[in-house]
């Protein structure tokens, strides 16, 4: 048998086992299976919300299921292991069966799909899609789809991370198909990168680069003014007066100039001054006003003549 035929045969066998166990444990919250064939027989992991109902009293229910699989499907030595589902909202098979039960009870299809969608998203799923196909309102078939979050449609992420389940419900108008796609919170995508585990690196901003300026010609040291001289040049010059100059001249005269003055005084003291007679001085003082009176009289006489 070729490889392709072997794969097709295994897939058909798995679907038959899934449908048989779904009919057997529908009330126990059936959540799907994983089938693995070994040399000792077929290993089946059965997921259920209520594992007690799957096992039954003293394991009678699970033994009956194993015998049915061996007789009806010819599965060699089936060994069933029951696994409890901790979060039913992350299992598409369980959520699809809930929607199917709601539709059979007469609940409006929109209310059923929106209720299941809200429960799945609130449980932490990355994305969810619920699809109904069939005669929903009339005999004519139509579909209703609601999507929330991120749900890939193609490629390896869609095959690896998306959980899918489909259930068919028999209604009065016809058969309705219920499909539920769930992306669990632990799914990893190649285009989603997290930088939480990177070490912290302190960023140092680059130093500012000053623009290049032409070099100034170096002045000789002799021409550069010293700081003390520059400060003195900046101070305002007070207006000059005569008094400070005289004082400065007096201070600047050497001590040698004072000696000749004293000698001159001594010489003048040694010489005898000419004596002036007091009578001659008095006469001159008296004669001077007389001459002035004669001049005044001469000036006044012509005026009288004119009169």
Residue pairs with C-beta under 8 A, 6 or more apart in sequence:
1 9
10 37
13 35
13 73
13 75
14 33
14 35
16 73
17 33
17 35
17 44
17 69
17 73
17 75
18 32
18 33
20 68
20 69
20 72
20 73
21 30
21 33
21 46
21 65
22 30
24 65
24 68
25 46
25 48
25 53
25 54
25 65
26 97
27 53
28 48
28 49
28 50
28 51
28 53
28 54
29 48
29 49
29 50
29 85
29 88
29 94
29 97
30 46
30 47
30 48
30 93
30 94
30 97
31 47
31 48
31 49
31 85
31 88
31 91
31 93
31 94
32 47
32 91
32 93
32 165
33 44
33 45
33 46
33 47
34 44
34 45
35 42
35 43
35 44
36 42
36 43
36 44
37 43
40 77
40 79
41 76
41 77
41 78
41 79
42 69
42 75
42 76
42 77
42 78
42 79
43 79
43 81
44 69
44 78
44 79
44 80
44 81
45 81
45 83
46 54
46 80
46 81
46 82
46 83
47 83
47 84
47 85
47 91
47 93
48 54
48 82
48 83
48 84
48 85
49 84
49 85
49 88
49 94
51 82
51 83
51 84
53 61
54 61
54 62
54 82
55 61
55 62
55 82
56 62
56 64
62 80
62 82
65 80
66 78
66 79
66 80
69 75
69 78
70 76
70 77
70 78
85 91
85 94
87 123
88 94
88 95
89 95
89 119
89 120
89 122
89 123
89 125
90 120
90 123
90 125
90 163
90 182
90 184
91 163
91 165
91 182
92 163
92 164
92 165
92 180
92 181
92 182
93 165
93 167
95 116
95 119
95 120
95 165
95 180
95 182
96 165
96 166
96 167
96 178
96 179
96 180
97 167
98 116
99 112
99 113
99 116
99 130
99 167
99 178
99 180
100 167
100 169
100 178
102 111
102 112
102 115
103 109
103 112
103 169
103 171
103 176
103 178
104 169
104 171
109 132
109 136
109 144
109 176
110 144
113 130
113 132
113 144
113 146
114 146
116 130
116 180
117 128
117 130
117 146
117 148
120 128
120 182
121 128
121 148
121 149
124 185
125 149
125 182
125 183
125 184
125 185
126 149
126 150
126 183
126 184
126 185
126 187
127 147
127 148
127 149
127 150
127 151
127 181
127 182
127 183
128 147
128 148
128 149
128 151
128 180
128 181
128 182
128 183
129 145
129 146
129 147
129 151
129 179
129 180
129 181
130 145
130 146
130 147
130 178
130 179
130 180
130 181
131 143
131 144
131 145
131 177
131 178
131 179
131 180
131 181
132 143
132 144
132 145
132 176
132 177
132 178
132 179
133 141
133 142
133 143
133 176
133 177
133 179
134 141
134 142
134 143
134 171
134 173
134 174
134 175
134 176
134 177
135 141
135 142
135 171
135 173
135 174
135 176
136 142
136 143
136 144
136 176
138 173
139 173
139 174
141 174
149 183
150 183
151 162
151 181
151 183
152 158
152 161
152 162
152 183
152 189
157 187
157 189
157 190
160 187
161 183
161 184
161 187
161 188
161 189
162 181
162 182
162 183
163 181
163 182
163 183
163 184
164 179
164 180
164 181
165 179
165 180
166 177
166 178
166 179
166 180
167 177
167 178
168 175
168 176
168 177
168 178
169 175
169 176
169 177
169 178
225 233
